[in-house]
Every structure is written in structure tokens, then in C-alpha cells.
């Protein structure tokens, strides 16, 4: 009988441990991991132009423009760190996927850069402008993509 109680206790402990592990893994999986199903901010009708800030793998719906903007990834970042004296300022380049909210099967991929003249484009009749890439680089140590955030202006540029 005592052996059955010990087995039962060990089984319960293993079950609880398994549930805790599954819960922890589920919590990690629910965070943005490149799956563009995670909203960064749902704009419920801000007047245009409006700015949205996105992390890689997140999206924003700009309802007044009927536009969804997804930050796919940071393609490159050669911006000059604040700790270095540079001859050239460098640039950051990002890939976005855009679609109409009402027809999300119609996807358009866009590449924008902090280089002058490469920071603005037009999709589905709306202007998109790369306003800022964060964080400001302070050293030459490469950043993981999860550390980035970009600000996009949608609508007529101010």
C-alpha cells in the first residue's frame, strides 16, 4: 500500500511538472516569434496621417486606410554607432508586408530604408514612410532582431 502511495505521489509530481513546463512553453510561443499574427497596436480609426511602431513579426491595422502593415524583418543595419566616428552615417533597411484589411490575401511586399529617397513608398493608395529605426546603435555589437522597433507613418507625410 505504501508503494502505491509513493507511486501516486510521484505521478502527481510529474504531472504537475509537465503542466508547468507546457504552460511556460505556451507563454513563450504566444509572444511574437516572427509569426505576424501578433498585433503591435490596433489603430481603431486614428486620423491620417498616423504613426505605428512595430517589432519584428508584429502588425498594425490602420482602419482609416483599410491597411495592415506587418514588419517582417530588419534586412540590414549599417547605421553608425554613437561610440564610433564614421565617415558615412549608414542605413537600416526593413521588409514589410502590406495588405488591405478587407482582403488580406492581396499582399504587397515593401522594402524601406533610412537612406534619403528610399524611405517612402505608396501601397494601396497610401503613402508609407519609415520614420525611425530603434534602438540607436551605441556600439558595434550586432543586435538581435528582437531588439528592434520601427516607426512607420501611414498617410500623407507631414
N, C-alpha and C positions, 0 to 999 in steps of 0.2 A: 504494500500500500504506500509506504514511504517513497519507493522508487517511482510510482505513478505520480505522486505529488511533485517530486523533483522534475520529472519529465514534463509535467503540465506547466510548472513554473518556467522551465527553460523554453518551452514552446511559446508561452505568453511573452517572455522577454524578447525572443527572436521576432515574434510578430510585431511587437511594439517598435523594435529597432528597424524592421523592414518598413513599417508605416512612416516612421520619422524620415528615413532615407528617401522614400518615394515622395513625401511632402517636400523635402528640401530640393530634390531634383525637379519637381514640378514648378516650384517657385523660381528656380533658375531658368527653366525653359520658358516660363511666361514672360520673362524680361526680353527686351529687344536683343535678338541674336542674328540679325540680318534678314529676318522674316518680316516683310513690310506689312504686317497685319497689326503692328503696334502703333497706335496713334501718338503723335507727339503733342499735338494740340488740335482739337476740333474747333475750327473757326465757325461759329454758328451764324455768321452773317455780318461780320465787320465790314464797314465800307471800304471800297477800293480807293487807293492802293492800301494794301495791308502787308505786314511782315510776319513771317512764321520762322521759328527756329527748329531745326531738325537735327537729330542724331542719326548716325547710320542705321538703316533698317527701319526708320520710322516714317510716318506720313502725316500730312495735314490736309484736311478738306477745307477749301475756301469756297463756301457755298455761294457767295455773291458772284463768283466767277465760274461756278459749276466745275471746279478744278480740284483734282487730287494731285499732290506733289509728294513723291517718295524720294528720300535720299538713299540711293543705292550704295555708294561708297565714295571714299576720298581716293582719287586716282593717283595724285602726286601732291607733294608739299615741299617745295624748294624755297619757301619764304626764309628770309634772313633772320636768324635768332637774335634776340636783343643783346646777347653776350658776345656777339661776333661783329666785326667791322666788315661789311660786304660792299662790293663794287656794284652788285645788282640786287635789287630788292627780292627777287624770286617771285614765285606764284604758287598758288594752290589751285588744283583742278578737281572738280567733283562731277559725278554722274548722277543724274536724276531720272526718274521715270515719271511721266505725267499722264493723266487720263481725265476724261470727263467723269464727274461723279455719277452722272446719269447713264454712262455707258463705259464702265471700267474695262471693257475688253479692248477698247481702242487706245493702245498705249503708244506714247511717243517718248523716245529716249533723248535726253539732252545732256550735253557736257558744257559746263560753265567754268570759267577761270577768273582768278583775281586780276589777271592781266587786263589792262585797259583795252576796250574793244571786244573782249571775249567774255565779258561779264553779263551780257544781256542777250536774250533771245525772245522769240514770240512763239507761243503754243496755244492752239485753240482760241486764237484771237486775244490772248492776254500776254502782256509783257512779263517776263521773269528776269529778275536781276539778282545776281549773287552780291549781297551786301557785305557779308563778313564771314570769315572762317575763324573759329575759335578752337583752341586757345591760341594766344600769341605765343610763338616759339621763344623759349628763353635759353635753350641750349641746342646742341647739335644731335642730342639723343633722339632717335626716332620715336614718335608717339604711336601707341596702338590706335587702331581706327575707332575704338570705343571711346576714346578721349575727345573726339572731335564733335563740334556742333557747327552748323552753318545757318546763316540767316538769309532767307530769300524774300525779296519784295515781289508781290504779285499785283499787277495792275500798272497804271500809268506811273512812271518813275517821278519822284519828287525832285 
